[in-house]
Amino acid sequence: MRRSREESFHEVLRALNAGVDQVPREQLPAALVQLAAVQTNLAARLAVSAMPTQGGAGVALDDRLLTVQQAADKLGVKAGWLYRHAARLPFTVRVSPRRVRFSERGINDYIALRKVS
């Protein structure tokens, strides 16, 4: 019987965690760097897989751009907070040098990801 990808993934994580005590102390910094690289690769893969096919403006064809107030209401934050954090939020769409909008689909994905954590 073929194992599911999820079972294989969990086995790899269990084996990795079980082997932590076997890593020599002097190799711990290098191991942490390698784990950070794996984490970065996973995050990049997640970001790429979340990007749907895009239309001409760099927005998914099935997406909608929200104003700051609409996005703030959806996220339950104040508009000022959203402006201050726009550069770091993955669902921000800069439509001009002084104007931002927010991907509704990106916000929904962001909320779903935060619920899991």
N, C-alpha and C positions, 0 to 999 in steps of 0.2 A: 504494500500500500504506500502511495506517495504522500510524503508529508507536505503540509501546507506551508506557504511562504512564512506565515505568521509563526508557526511552530519552529521552523528553521531559524528565524530571526531570534526568537526567545531562547533557543538553545545556544546560539552564538553569544548572546548577552550573558547567559548563565555561565558559560565556559569562561568568558572574559572576566567576569566578576570573581569566579572561583580561583582564577589564576593571579589575582591581584597580590596575594601574599607571597607568591613565588618570584615576583619582580625584585631583583636586587636593589637595595636602597640607592645606590649610585646611579641607577638607570631610571629612577622615578621621574626626574625632570623630563627626560627624553620621552618617557611613556605618556606623560601629561601633554606634551607638545603633539605627539601623534594622535592622542585622543581628541585634542582640540581640532586637529586637521580633519578627523573623521566627522566631528560635530559640524564643522564648517561645510564639509561636503554634503552632509545630510540636509543642512539648512538651505544650501544652494539648490539641491535637488527638489526640496519642498517648494521653494520659491518658483522654480522653473515649471514644476508640474502644476502650480496654481495659476500660471499665466495662460489664459485662454487665447484663442486666435484673435488677433486684434484688427480693428478697422483702421481707417486712415489717420485718426487722431491719437492712436496709441491706446485706445480704449476698446475693451471687448465688445463685440457686436451685440451681445446680450446683456450688456452692462448699462448702468445709468450713472451719470455724474451728479453728485449731491452738492449743494451749497454748504458752506461752513455751518450754518445754523441747522440744516437738515441732518448733516453728519453728526453734529454735536448732540442733537436730540436722540438720534439712533444709538449713539454710544453712551449717552447719559453723562456727558461732560459739558463744560462750558466752552463757548466758542473761543475764548481767549486761550484755553488750554490746548485746543486743537491747533490754533495758529502757532503757538509756541513749539508744539511737537510735530508739526506737519512734515518737516524735513526728515524725521526719523520714522514716520509711519509708512508702512509698505503700501497703503492704499491711497496715498496722496498723488494727485495728478496736477502738475503745474501747467495751466493752460496759457499763461503768459508770465512775464517776469514778476508781476505784482498780483497775480490772481491764481488761487488754488481751488480745486474741486476735489471731491473724494469719491472713489469708486464704491458704489453700493455693494457690488459683488465682493470687492476686496474687504469691505467692512464686515460683511456677513462671514467671510472666511476667517477673518481676524477674531471675530467674536466666537466662532465655533472652535478655533484653536485654543483660545483662552479658557473655554469651558472644560476642555479636556485636561488642561494643566492643573 
